[in-house]
Amino acid sequence: MGRGDLEPADIVRFEEDGPTVVLLDQRRLPDEVVELECRTVEELVVAIRELAVRGAPAIGIAAAYGVALAAARGDDLDAAAAALAASRPTAVNLTWALAEMRHDPSAAHARRLHEEEVARCRAMAAHAAELFGPGTRALTHCNAGGLATGGYGSAVGALRAAWERGLLAHVWVDETRPLLQGSRLTAWELETAGIPHAVIADSAAASLMAAGEVDCVVTGADRIAANGDTANKIGTYSLAVLAAHHDLPFYVVAPTSTIDLDTPTGADIPIEERSGAELTARFPARNPAFDVTPAELITAIVTEHGVRQPVAP
Ligand code: MRU
């Protein structure tokens, strides 16, 4: 395994010999490239909750391998699925993957879901790249790269595809407080891909937009409601408001496994509240991990099927 040039199986995989679910421990990147072996569903639930594996599609894939792990161990599959479903509330890919695994809990099926998710990323990235003009300077938030999707990436996949087509000049990488998925993970992936980039404080986005240094905002998603309202990492909504104010396009790139037609609007999306200790060791804190961007602030949602405008202009 090189620096950020990861194969899907480097990010998350199932090993029959064990059996184990093996994760690249994303908490320790980019300084240490270390794997974490989960021998039980309980260990995997802790790994998901503590963000050793994170990003909506990658959580779903890890959960699928978790069902395969439970099946290989002869565990109660309903109990395993319930424990995995409760590990994180916002990313709908988790419940999507568990539903997919119900009729076939085999490792082969989990591997197929993994391969299909990466294929969806490549397809949506190609569609999204068509939205980029030559010399685009894009801004992205959190990490929606291969680490977050089990390979290739959604928003970062779009940036990779635009770069390969010679359309991308530069990426502004929000550091993404409080757990720094941008400055740790996205910057690492862009560095490996050779894409020019610079990390910015989240609070620097407005002034860069005002200075004319941003051409578009590209993010992933954790859950897209039926009306197009989109939950993503906390801070995404602020970027969408800023983009609207500066008349910049705001693109969401996500697979259909992130679309939840059973959730009518963003107000119905459960938002994870994490420990205040992630913000401060001393003072009271409030730490919502996601926010909801209303559909009317989203210029286009790009899936493997193509480009859609959630609200007609
Ligand atoms: O808390 P995380 O790191 O699991 O959150 C992930 C995100 O919100 C990402 O921004 C991403 O867009 C969604 S997954 C591709």
Boltz pocket constraint, residues with backbone or C-beta under 6 A from the ligand:
constraints:
  - pocket:
      binder: B
      contacts: [[A, 53], [A, 54], [A, 55], [A, 56], [A, 57], [A, 141], [A, 142], [A, 143], [A, 144], [A, 145], [A, 148], [A, 149], [A, 154], [A, 181], [A, 219], [A, 220], [A, 221], [A, 222], [A, 232], [A, 233], [A, 234], [A, 253], [A, 289]]
      max_distance: 6.0
